[in-house]
Amino acid sequence: MSDQHACLVPNCSQKPYAPAGTGAACKEHFLDFLKWRRKKGAQMFSKYAAMTMPERDVVASEWVKTVKVE
């Protein structure tokens, strides 16, 4: 996990909770990331576990584009 002091989602200032690629997401966004991956298909969990960190970063950045911060 990188040395981030805030969630990787832009405009979110919550403290990091869990890794999302080489970045980290706050608890709320991490749970959203898991739901998003589940919607992409059951195989996404197995696939994600086998991915390298650069490949995970691509998935995480794809997810960040779908997040709306209120």
mmCIF file of the N, C-alpha and C atoms, coordinates in Angstrom:
data_MODEL
# 
_entry.id   MODEL 
# 
loop_
_atom_site.group_PDB 
_atom_site.id 
_atom_site.type_symbol 
_atom_site.label_atom_id 
_atom_site.label_alt_id 
_atom_site.label_comp_id 
_atom_site.label_asym_id 
_atom_site.label_entity_id 
_atom_site.label_seq_id 
_atom_site.pdbx_PDB_ins_code 
_atom_site.Cartn_x 
_atom_site.Cartn_y 
_atom_site.Cartn_z 
_atom_site.occupancy 
_atom_site.B_iso_or_equiv 
_atom_site.pdbx_formal_charge 
_atom_site.auth_seq_id 
_atom_site.auth_comp_id 
_atom_site.auth_asym_id 
_atom_site.auth_atom_id 
_atom_site.pdbx_PDB_model_num 
ATOM 1   N N  . MET A 1 1  ? 0.853   -1.175  0.000   1.00 0.00 ? 1  MET A N  1 
ATOM 2   C CA . MET A 1 1  ? 0.000   0.000   0.000   1.00 0.00 ? 1  MET A CA 1 
ATOM 3   C C  . MET A 1 1  ? 0.892   1.228   0.000   1.00 0.00 ? 1  MET A C  1 
ATOM 4   N N  . SER A 1 2  ? 0.510   2.239   -0.714  1.00 0.00 ? 2  SER A N  1 
ATOM 5   C CA . SER A 1 2  ? 1.327   3.443   -0.805  1.00 0.00 ? 2  SER A CA 1 
ATOM 6   C C  . SER A 1 2  ? 1.217   4.250   0.485   1.00 0.00 ? 2  SER A C  1 
ATOM 7   N N  . ASP A 1 3  ? 2.059   5.239   0.610   1.00 0.00 ? 3  ASP A N  1 
ATOM 8   C CA . ASP A 1 3  ? 2.094   6.069   1.807   1.00 0.00 ? 3  ASP A CA 1 
ATOM 9   C C  . ASP A 1 3  ? 1.122   7.237   1.658   1.00 0.00 ? 3  ASP A C  1 
ATOM 10  N N  . GLN A 1 4  ? -0.129  6.947   1.408   1.00 0.00 ? 4  GLN A N  1 
ATOM 11  C CA . GLN A 1 4  ? -1.138  7.998   1.255   1.00 0.00 ? 4  GLN A CA 1 
ATOM 12  C C  . GLN A 1 4  ? -1.749  8.321   2.604   1.00 0.00 ? 4  GLN A C  1 
ATOM 13  N N  . HIS A 1 5  ? -2.156  9.576   2.761   1.00 0.00 ? 5  HIS A N  1 
ATOM 14  C CA . HIS A 1 5  ? -2.774  10.005  4.012   1.00 0.00 ? 5  HIS A CA 1 
ATOM 15  C C  . HIS A 1 5  ? -4.254  10.288  3.826   1.00 0.00 ? 5  HIS A C  1 
ATOM 16  N N  . ALA A 1 6  ? -4.775  10.025  2.650   1.00 0.00 ? 6  ALA A N  1 
ATOM 17  C CA . ALA A 1 6  ? -6.190  10.230  2.363   1.00 0.00 ? 6  ALA A CA 1 
ATOM 18  C C  . ALA A 1 6  ? -6.643  9.200   1.339   1.00 0.00 ? 6  ALA A C  1 
ATOM 19  N N  . CYS A 1 7  ? -7.922  9.061   1.244   1.00 0.00 ? 7  CYS A N  1 
ATOM 20  C CA . CYS A 1 7  ? -8.541  8.142   0.290   1.00 0.00 ? 7  CYS A CA 1 
ATOM 21  C C  . CYS A 1 7  ? -8.105  8.502   -1.137  1.00 0.00 ? 7  CYS A C  1 
ATOM 22  N N  . LEU A 1 8  ? -7.978  7.504   -2.001  1.00 0.00 ? 8  LEU A N  1 
ATOM 23  C CA . LEU A 1 8  ? -7.543  7.772   -3.381  1.00 0.00 ? 8  LEU A CA 1 
ATOM 24  C C  . LEU A 1 8  ? -8.625  8.418   -4.239  1.00 0.00 ? 8  LEU A C  1 
ATOM 25  N N  . VAL A 1 9  ? -9.854  8.462   -3.745  1.00 0.00 ? 9  VAL A N  1 
ATOM 26  C CA . VAL A 1 9  ? -10.947 9.114   -4.477  1.00 0.00 ? 9  VAL A CA 1 
ATOM 27  C C  . VAL A 1 9  ? -10.789 10.631  -4.335  1.00 0.00 ? 9  VAL A C  1 
ATOM 28  N N  . PRO A 1 10 ? -10.761 11.354  -5.449  1.00 0.00 ? 10 PRO A N  1 
ATOM 29  C CA . PRO A 1 10 ? -10.623 12.815  -5.377  1.00 0.00 ? 10 PRO A CA 1 
ATOM 30  C C  . PRO A 1 10 ? -11.700 13.448  -4.494  1.00 0.00 ? 10 PRO A C  1 
ATOM 31  N N  . ASN A 1 11 ? -11.299 14.454  -3.733  1.00 0.00 ? 11 ASN A N  1 
ATOM 32  C CA . ASN A 1 11 ? -12.174 15.215  -2.840  1.00 0.00 ? 11 ASN A CA 1 
ATOM 33  C C  . ASN A 1 11 ? -12.681 14.423  -1.639  1.00 0.00 ? 11 ASN A C  1 
ATOM 34  N N  . CYS A 1 12 ? -12.105 13.280  -1.354  1.00 0.00 ? 12 CYS A N  1 
ATOM 35  C CA . CYS A 1 12 ? -12.460 12.513  -0.156  1.00 0.00 ? 12 CYS A CA 1 
ATOM 36  C C  . CYS A 1 12 ? -11.284 12.638  0.803   1.00 0.00 ? 12 CYS A C  1 
ATOM 37  N N  . SER A 1 13 ? -11.540 13.140  1.988   1.00 0.00 ? 13 SER A N  1 
ATOM 38  C CA . SER A 1 13 ? -10.457 13.372  2.948   1.00 0.00 ? 13 SER A CA 1 
ATOM 39  C C  . SER A 1 13 ? -10.433 12.349  4.081   1.00 0.00 ? 13 SER A C  1 
ATOM 40  N N  . GLN A 1 14 ? -11.188 11.285  3.940   1.00 0.00 ? 14 GLN A N  1 
ATOM 41  C CA . GLN A 1 14 ? -11.203 10.250  4.976   1.00 0.00 ? 14 GLN A CA 1 
ATOM 42  C C  . GLN A 1 14 ? -9.864  9.514   4.995   1.00 0.00 ? 14 GLN A C  1 
ATOM 43  N N  . LYS A 1 15 ? -9.534  8.963   6.155   1.00 0.00 ? 15 LYS A N  1 
ATOM 44  C CA . LYS A 1 15 ? -8.259  8.246   6.258   1.00 0.00 ? 15 LYS A CA 1 
ATOM 45  C C  . LYS A 1 15 ? -8.339  6.899   5.546   1.00 0.00 ? 15 LYS A C  1 
ATOM 46  N N  . PRO A 1 16 ? -7.219  6.426   5.042   1.00 0.00 ? 16 PRO A N  1 
ATOM 47  C CA . PRO A 1 16 ? -7.185  5.141   4.331   1.00 0.00 ? 16 PRO A CA 1 
ATOM 48  C C  . PRO A 1 16 ? -7.621  3.988   5.233   1.00 0.00 ? 16 PRO A C  1 
ATOM 49  N N  . TYR A 1 17 ? -8.297  3.038   4.639   1.00 0.00 ? 17 TYR A N  1 
ATOM 50  C CA . TYR A 1 17 ? -8.807  1.879   5.375   1.00 0.00 ? 17 TYR A CA 1 
ATOM 51  C C  . TYR A 1 17 ? -8.240  0.586   4.810   1.00 0.00 ? 17 TYR A C  1 
ATOM 52  N N  . ALA A 1 18 ? -8.232  0.466   3.489   1.00 0.00 ? 18 ALA A N  1 
ATOM 53  C CA . ALA A 1 18 ? -7.776  -0.770  2.843   1.00 0.00 ? 18 ALA A CA 1 
ATOM 54  C C  . ALA A 1 18 ? -7.199  -0.456  1.463   1.00 0.00 ? 18 ALA A C  1 
ATOM 55  N N  . PRO A 1 19 ? -6.335  -1.351  0.959   1.00 0.00 ? 19 PRO A N  1 
ATOM 56  C CA . PRO A 1 19 ? -5.721  -1.109  -0.348  1.00 0.00 ? 19 PRO A CA 1 
ATOM 57  C C  . PRO A 1 19 ? -6.686  -1.245  -1.519  1.00 0.00 ? 19 PRO A C  1 
ATOM 58  N N  . ALA A 1 20 ? -6.429  -0.438  -2.514  1.00 0.00 ? 20 ALA A N  1 
ATOM 59  C CA . ALA A 1 20 ? -7.136  -0.515  -3.794  1.00 0.00 ? 20 ALA A CA 1 
ATOM 60  C C  . ALA A 1 20 ? -6.062  -0.278  -4.846  1.00 0.00 ? 20 ALA A C  1 
ATOM 61  N N  . GLY A 1 21 ? -5.507  -1.336  -5.357  1.00 0.00 ? 21 GLY A N  1 
ATOM 62  C CA . GLY A 1 21 ? -4.335  -1.207  -6.214  1.00 0.00 ? 21 GLY A CA 1 
ATOM 63  C C  . GLY A 1 21 ? -3.158  -0.835  -5.329  1.00 0.00 ? 21 GLY A C  1 
ATOM 64  N N  . THR A 1 22 ? -2.325  0.115   -5.768  1.00 0.00 ? 22 THR A N  1 
ATOM 65  C CA . THR A 1 22 ? -1.223  0.566   -4.916  1.00 0.00 ? 22 THR A CA 1 
ATOM 66  C C  . THR A 1 22 ? -1.655  1.738   -4.052  1.00 0.00 ? 22 THR A C  1 
ATOM 67  N N  . GLY A 1 23 ? -2.884  2.203   -4.239  1.00 0.00 ? 23 GLY A N  1 
ATOM 68  C CA . GLY A 1 23 ? -3.434  3.263   -3.417  1.00 0.00 ? 23 GLY A CA 1 
ATOM 69  C C  . GLY A 1 23 ? -4.236  2.678   -2.277  1.00 0.00 ? 23 GLY A C  1 
ATOM 70  N N  . ALA A 1 24 ? -4.975  3.541   -1.588  1.00 0.00 ? 24 ALA A N  1 
ATOM 71  C CA . ALA A 1 24 ? -5.813  3.080   -0.488  1.00 0.00 ? 24 ALA A CA 1 
ATOM 72  C C  . ALA A 1 24 ? -7.130  3.843   -0.512  1.00 0.00 ? 24 ALA A C  1 
ATOM 73  N N  . ALA A 1 25 ? -8.178  3.177   -0.090  1.00 0.00 ? 25 ALA A N  1 
ATOM 74  C CA . ALA A 1 25 ? -9.506  3.788   -0.061  1.00 0.00 ? 25 ALA A CA 1 
ATOM 75  C C  . ALA A 1 25 ? -10.012 3.832   1.373   1.00 0.00 ? 25 ALA A C  1 
ATOM 76  N N  . CYS A 1 26 ? -10.829 4.827   1.679   1.00 0.00 ? 26 CYS A N  1 
ATOM 77  C CA . CYS A 1 26 ? -11.455 4.884   2.995   1.00 0.00 ? 26 CYS A CA 1 
ATOM 78  C C  . CYS A 1 26 ? -12.462 3.731   3.086   1.00 0.00 ? 26 CYS A C  1 
ATOM 79  N N  . LYS A 1 27 ? -12.979 3.498   4.283   1.00 0.00 ? 27 LYS A N  1 
ATOM 80  C CA . LYS A 1 27 ? -13.865 2.350   4.480   1.00 0.00 ? 27 LYS A CA 1 
ATOM 81  C C  . LYS A 1 27 ? -15.082 2.400   3.556   1.00 0.00 ? 27 LYS A C  1 
ATOM 82  N N  . GLU A 1 28 ? -15.729 3.557   3.467   1.00 0.00 ? 28 GLU A N  1 
ATOM 83  C CA . GLU A 1 28 ? -16.921 3.699   2.625   1.00 0.00 ? 28 GLU A CA 1 
ATOM 84  C C  . GLU A 1 28 ? -16.611 3.405   1.162   1.00 0.00 ? 28 GLU A C  1 
ATOM 85  N N  . HIS A 1 29 ? -15.526 3.978   0.650   1.00 0.00 ? 29 HIS A N  1 
ATOM 86  C CA . HIS A 1 29 ? -15.182 3.773   -0.753  1.00 0.00 ? 29 HIS A CA 1 
ATOM 87  C C  . HIS A 1 29 ? -14.631 2.371   -1.009  1.00 0.00 ? 29 HIS A C  1 
ATOM 88  N N  . PHE A 1 30 ? -13.936 1.781   -0.036  1.00 0.00 ? 30 PHE A N  1 
ATOM 89  C CA . PHE A 1 30 ? -13.457 0.415   -0.210  1.00 0.00 ? 30 PHE A CA 1 
ATOM 90  C C  . PHE A 1 30 ? -14.630 -0.550  -0.355  1.00 0.00 ? 30 PHE A C  1 
ATOM 91  N N  . LEU A 1 31 ? -15.662 -0.374  0.478   1.00 0.00 ? 31 LEU A N  1 
ATOM 92  C CA . LEU A 1 31 ? -16.849 -1.227  0.371   1.00 0.00 ? 31 LEU A CA 1 
ATOM 93  C C  . LEU A 1 31 ? -17.544 -1.008  -0.975  1.00 0.00 ? 31 LEU A C  1 
ATOM 94  N N  . ASP A 1 32 ? -17.549 0.226   -1.450  1.00 0.00 ? 32 ASP A N  1 
ATOM 95  C CA . ASP A 1 32 ? -18.112 0.533   -2.764  1.00 0.00 ? 32 ASP A CA 1 
ATOM 96  C C  . ASP A 1 32 ? -17.290 -0.141  -3.864  1.00 0.00 ? 32 ASP A C  1 
ATOM 97  N N  . PHE A 1 33 ? -15.962 -0.154  -3.694  1.00 0.00 ? 33 PHE A N  1 
ATOM 98  C CA . PHE A 1 33 ? -15.062 -0.805  -4.650  1.00 0.00 ? 33 PHE A CA 1 
ATOM 99  C C  . PHE A 1 33 ? -15.373 -2.304  -4.722  1.00 0.00 ? 33 PHE A C  1 
ATOM 100 N N  . LEU A 1 34 ? -15.590 -2.926  -3.568  1.00 0.00 ? 34 LEU A N  1 
ATOM 101 C CA . LEU A 1 34 ? -15.938 -4.354  -3.543  1.00 0.00 ? 34 LEU A CA 1 
ATOM 102 C C  . LEU A 1 34 ? -17.269 -4.613  -4.250  1.00 0.00 ? 34 LEU A C  1 
ATOM 103 N N  . LYS A 1 35 ? -18.259 -3.760  -3.989  1.00 0.00 ? 35 LYS A N  1 
ATOM 104 C CA . LYS A 1 35 ? -19.570 -3.912  -4.654  1.00 0.00 ? 35 LYS A CA 1 
ATOM 105 C C  . LYS A 1 35 ? -19.425 -3.750  -6.162  1.00 0.00 ? 35 LYS A C  1 
ATOM 106 N N  . TRP A 1 36 ? -18.641 -2.777  -6.583  1.00 0.00 ? 36 TRP A N  1 
ATOM 107 C CA . TRP A 1 36 ? -18.415 -2.526  -8.014  1.00 0.00 ? 36 TRP A CA 1 
ATOM 108 C C  . TRP A 1 36 ? -17.777 -3.744  -8.669  1.00 0.00 ? 36 TRP A C  1 
ATOM 109 N N  . ARG A 1 37 ? -16.766 -4.318  -8.000  1.00 0.00 ? 37 ARG A N  1 
ATOM 110 C CA . ARG A 1 37 ? -16.118 -5.516  -8.546  1.00 0.00 ? 37 ARG A CA 1 
ATOM 111 C C  . ARG A 1 37 ? -17.097 -6.680  -8.606  1.00 0.00 ? 37 ARG A C  1 
ATOM 112 N N  . ARG A 1 38 ? -17.950 -6.819  -7.601  1.00 0.00 ? 38 ARG A N  1 
ATOM 113 C CA . ARG A 1 38 ? -18.942 -7.912  -7.592  1.00 0.00 ? 38 ARG A CA 1 
ATOM 114 C C  . ARG A 1 38 ? -19.908 -7.761  -8.774  1.00 0.00 ? 38 ARG A C  1 
ATOM 115 N N  . LYS A 1 39 ? -20.294 -6.523  -9.077  1.00 0.00 ? 39 LYS A N  1 
ATOM 116 C CA . LYS A 1 39 ? -21.202 -6.275  -10.206 1.00 0.00 ? 39 LYS A CA 1 
ATOM 117 C C  . LYS A 1 39 ? -20.542 -6.614  -11.543 1.00 0.00 ? 39 LYS A C  1 
ATOM 118 N N  . LYS A 1 40 ? -19.207 -6.548  -11.578 1.00 0.00 ? 40 LYS A N  1 
ATOM 119 C CA . LYS A 1 40 ? -18.480 -6.869  -12.814 1.00 0.00 ? 40 LYS A CA 1 
ATOM 120 C C  . LYS A 1 40 ? -18.460 -8.371  -13.077 1.00 0.00 ? 40 LYS A C  1 
ATOM 121 N N  . GLY A 1 41 ? -18.861 -9.170  -12.096 1.00 0.00 ? 41 GLY A N  1 
ATOM 122 C CA . GLY A 1 41 ? -18.910 -10.620 -12.280 1.00 0.00 ? 41 GLY A CA 1 
ATOM 123 C C  . GLY A 1 41 ? -18.174 -11.358 -11.182 1.00 0.00 ? 41 GLY A C  1 
ATOM 124 N N  . ALA A 1 42 ? -18.622 -12.559 -10.907 1.00 0.00 ? 42 ALA A N  1 
ATOM 125 C CA . ALA A 1 42 ? -18.027 -13.371 -9.845  1.00 0.00 ? 42 ALA A CA 1 
ATOM 126 C C  . ALA A 1 42 ? -16.552 -13.665 -10.113 1.00 0.00 ? 42 ALA A C  1 
ATOM 127 N N  . GLN A 1 43 ? -16.183 -13.789 -11.374 1.00 0.00 ? 43 GLN A N  1 
ATOM 128 C CA . GLN A 1 43 ? -14.795 -14.091 -11.720 1.00 0.00 ? 43 GLN A CA 1 
ATOM 129 C C  . GLN A 1 43 ? -13.854 -12.936 -11.381 1.00 0.00 ? 43 GLN A C  1 
ATOM 130 N N  . MET A 1 44 ? -14.400 -11.727 -11.240 1.00 0.00 ? 44 MET A N  1 
ATOM 131 C CA . MET A 1 44 ? -13.565 -10.559 -10.977 1.00 0.00 ? 44 MET A CA 1 
ATOM 132 C C  . MET A 1 44 ? -12.768 -10.722 -9.683  1.00 0.00 ? 44 MET A C  1 
ATOM 133 N N  . PHE A 1 45 ? -13.325 -11.367 -8.661  1.00 0.00 ? 45 PHE A N  1 
ATOM 134 C CA . PHE A 1 45 ? -12.599 -11.542 -7.411  1.00 0.00 ? 45 PHE A CA 1 
ATOM 135 C C  . PHE A 1 45 ? -11.391 -12.453 -7.600  1.00 0.00 ? 45 PHE A C  1 
ATOM 136 N N  . SER A 1 46 ? -11.558 -13.554 -8.301  1.00 0.00 ? 46 SER A N  1 
ATOM 137 C CA . SER A 1 46 ? -10.439 -14.468 -8.560  1.00 0.00 ? 46 SER A CA 1 
ATOM 138 C C  . SER A 1 46 ? -9.406  -13.810 -9.462  1.00 0.00 ? 46 SER A C  1 
ATOM 139 N N  . LYS A 1 47 ? -9.905  -13.127 -10.479 1.00 0.00 ? 47 LYS A N  1 
ATOM 140 C CA . LYS A 1 47 ? -9.036  -12.438 -11.423 1.00 0.00 ? 47 LYS A CA 1 
ATOM 141 C C  . LYS A 1 47 ? -8.209  -11.363 -10.724 1.00 0.00 ? 47 LYS A C  1 
ATOM 142 N N  . TYR A 1 48 ? -8.872  -10.563 -9.882  1.00 0.00 ? 48 TYR A N  1 
ATOM 143 C CA . TYR A 1 48 ? -8.216  -9.460  -9.180  1.00 0.00 ? 48 TYR A CA 1 
ATOM 144 C C  . TYR A 1 48 ? -7.126  -9.992  -8.253  1.00 0.00 ? 48 TYR A C  1 
ATOM 145 N N  . ALA A 1 49 ? -7.386  -11.103 -7.581  1.00 0.00 ? 49 ALA A N  1 
ATOM 146 C CA . ALA A 1 49 ? -6.407  -11.694 -6.664  1.00 0.00 ? 49 ALA A CA 1 
ATOM 147 C C  . ALA A 1 49 ? -5.146  -12.140 -7.402  1.00 0.00 ? 49 ALA A C  1 
ATOM 148 N N  . ALA A 1 50 ? -5.288  -12.530 -8.650  1.00 0.00 ? 50 ALA A N  1 
ATOM 149 C CA . ALA A 1 50 ? -4.152  -13.007 -9.432  1.00 0.00 ? 50 ALA A CA 1 
ATOM 150 C C  . ALA A 1 50 ? -3.430  -11.893 -10.193 1.00 0.00 ? 50 ALA A C  1 
ATOM 151 N N  . MET A 1 51 ? -3.963  -10.680 -10.154 1.00 0.00 ? 51 MET A N  1 
ATOM 152 C CA . MET A 1 51 ? -3.372  -9.562  -10.898 1.00 0.00 ? 51 MET A CA 1 
ATOM 153 C C  . MET A 1 51 ? -2.126  -9.012  -10.220 1.00 0.00 ? 51 MET A C  1 
ATOM 154 N N  . THR A 1 52 ? -1.246  -8.428  -11.038 1.00 0.00 ? 52 THR A N  1 
ATOM 155 C CA . THR A 1 52 ? -0.087  -7.712  -10.504 1.00 0.00 ? 52 THR A CA 1 
ATOM 156 C C  . THR A 1 52 ? -0.573  -6.341  -10.031 1.00 0.00 ? 52 THR A C  1 
ATOM 157 N N  . MET A 1 53 ? 0.241   -5.647  -9.264  1.00 0.00 ? 53 MET A N  1 
ATOM 158 C CA . MET A 1 53 ? -0.160  -4.330  -8.762  1.00 0.00 ? 53 MET A CA 1 
ATOM 159 C C  . MET A 1 53 ? -0.443  -3.331  -9.880  1.00 0.00 ? 53 MET A C  1 
ATOM 160 N N  . PRO A 1 54 ? 0.365   -3.267  -10.936 1.00 0.00 ? 54 PRO A N  1 
ATOM 161 C CA . PRO A 1 54 ? 0.029   -2.343  -12.030 1.00 0.00 ? 54 PRO A CA 1 
ATOM 162 C C  . PRO A 1 54 ? -1.331  -2.673  -12.664 1.00 0.00 ? 54 PRO A C  1 
ATOM 163 N N  . GLU A 1 55 ? -1.653  -3.962  -12.776 1.00 0.00 ? 55 GLU A N  1 
ATOM 164 C CA . GLU A 1 55 ? -2.956  -4.356  -13.330 1.00 0.00 ? 55 GLU A CA 1 
ATOM 165 C C  . GLU A 1 55 ? -4.080  -3.963  -12.370 1.00 0.00 ? 55 GLU A C  1 
ATOM 166 N N  . ARG A 1 56 ? -3.835  -4.101  -11.073 1.00 0.00 ? 56 ARG A N  1 
ATOM 167 C CA . ARG A 1 56 ? -4.842  -3.692  -10.079 1.00 0.00 ? 56 ARG A CA 1 
ATOM 168 C C  . ARG A 1 56 ? -5.065  -2.184  -10.117 1.00 0.00 ? 56 ARG A C  1 
ATOM 169 N N  . ASP A 1 57 ? -3.978  -1.429  -10.363 1.00 0.00 ? 57 ASP A N  1 
ATOM 170 C CA . ASP A 1 57 ? -4.102  0.029   -10.462 1.00 0.00 ? 57 ASP A CA 1 
ATOM 171 C C  . ASP A 1 57 ? -5.034  0.423   -11.600 1.00 0.00 ? 57 ASP A C  1 
ATOM 172 N N  . VAL A 1 58 ? -4.972  -0.297  -12.706 1.00 0.00 ? 58 VAL A N  1 
ATOM 173 C CA . VAL A 1 58 ? -5.850  -0.020  -13.842 1.00 0.00 ? 58 VAL A CA 1 
ATOM 174 C C  . VAL A 1 58 ? -7.310  -0.241  -13.431 1.00 0.00 ? 58 VAL A C  1 
ATOM 175 N N  . VAL A 1 59 ? -7.570  -1.331  -12.735 1.00 0.00 ? 59 VAL A N  1 
ATOM 176 C CA . VAL A 1 59 ? -8.931  -1.634  -12.267 1.00 0.00 ? 59 VAL A CA 1 
ATOM 177 C C  . VAL A 1 59 ? -9.384  -0.563  -11.279 1.00 0.00 ? 59 VAL A C  1 
ATOM 178 N N  . ALA A 1 60 ? -8.519  -0.186  -10.338 1.00 0.00 ? 60 ALA A N  1 
ATOM 179 C CA . ALA A 1 60 ? -8.865  0.831   -9.346  1.00 0.00 ? 60 ALA A CA 1 
ATOM 180 C C  . ALA A 1 60 ? -9.136  2.181   -10.005 1.00 0.00 ? 60 ALA A C  1 
ATOM 181 N N  . SER A 1 61 ? -8.329  2.562   -10.999 1.00 0.00 ? 61 SER A N  1 
ATOM 182 C CA . SER A 1 61 ? -8.552  3.846   -11.666 1.00 0.00 ? 61 SER A CA 1 
ATOM 183 C C  . SER A 1 61 ? -9.834  3.831   -12.491 1.00 0.00 ? 61 SER A C  1 
ATOM 184 N N  . GLU A 1 62 ? -10.168 2.676   -13.046 1.00 0.00 ? 62 GLU A N  1 
ATOM 185 C CA . GLU A 1 62 ? -11.437 2.519   -13.771 1.00 0.00 ? 62 GLU A CA 1 
ATOM 186 C C  . GLU A 1 62 ? -12.608 2.724   -12.799 1.00 0.00 ? 62 GLU A C  1 
ATOM 187 N N  . TRP A 1 63 ? -12.471 2.174   -11.595 1.00 0.00 ? 63 TRP A N  1 
ATOM 188 C CA . TRP A 1 63 ? -13.522 2.311   -10.573 1.00 0.00 ? 63 TRP A CA 1 
ATOM 189 C C  . TRP A 1 63 ? -13.630 3.763   -10.091 1.00 0.00 ? 63 TRP A C  1 
ATOM 190 N N  . VAL A 1 64 ? -12.475 4.425   -9.868  1.00 0.00 ? 64 VAL A N  1 
ATOM 191 C CA . VAL A 1 64 ? -12.485 5.814   -9.366  1.00 0.00 ? 64 VAL A CA 1 
ATOM 192 C C  . VAL A 1 64 ? -13.286 6.712   -10.307 1.00 0.00 ? 64 VAL A C  1 
ATOM 193 N N  . LYS A 1 65 ? -13.228 6.456   -11.609 1.00 0.00 ? 65 LYS A N  1 
ATOM 194 C CA . LYS A 1 65 ? -13.974 7.259   -12.589 1.00 0.00 ? 65 LYS A CA 1 
ATOM 195 C C  . LYS A 1 65 ? -15.484 7.156   -12.384 1.00 0.00 ? 65 LYS A C  1 
ATOM 196 N N  . THR A 1 66 ? -15.954 6.073   -11.747 1.00 0.00 ? 66 THR A N  1 
ATOM 197 C CA . THR A 1 66 ? -17.388 5.877   -11.552 1.00 0.00 ? 66 THR A CA 1 
ATOM 198 C C  . THR A 1 66 ? -17.891 6.446   -10.224 1.00 0.00 ? 66 THR A C  1 
ATOM 199 N N  . VAL A 1 67 ? -16.972 6.868   -9.349  1.00 0.00 ? 67 VAL A N  1 
ATOM 200 C CA . VAL A 1 67 ? -17.342 7.323   -8.003  1.00 0.00 ? 67 VAL A CA 1 
ATOM 201 C C  . VAL A 1 67 ? -17.761 8.785   -8.036  1.00 0.00 ? 67 VAL A C  1 
ATOM 202 N N  . LYS A 1 68 ? -18.844 9.070   -7.345  1.00 0.00 ? 68 LYS A N  1 
ATOM 203 C CA . LYS A 1 68 ? -19.314 10.443  -7.209  1.00 0.00 ? 68 LYS A CA 1 
ATOM 204 C C  . LYS A 1 68 ? -19.217 10.812  -5.722  1.00 0.00 ? 68 LYS A C  1 
ATOM 205 N N  . VAL A 1 69 ? -18.430 11.843  -5.397  1.00 0.00 ? 69 VAL A N  1 
ATOM 206 C CA . VAL A 1 69 ? -18.269 12.269  -4.012  1.00 0.00 ? 69 VAL A CA 1 
ATOM 207 C C  . VAL A 1 69 ? -19.291 13.354  -3.730  1.00 0.00 ? 69 VAL A C  1 
ATOM 208 N N  . GLU A 1 70 ? -20.033 13.144  -2.661  1.00 0.00 ? 70 GLU A N  1 
ATOM 209 C CA . GLU A 1 70 ? -21.067 14.133  -2.303  1.00 0.00 ? 70 GLU A CA 1 
ATOM 210 C C  . GLU A 1 70 ? -20.593 15.030  -1.187  1.00 0.00 ? 70 GLU A C  1 
# 
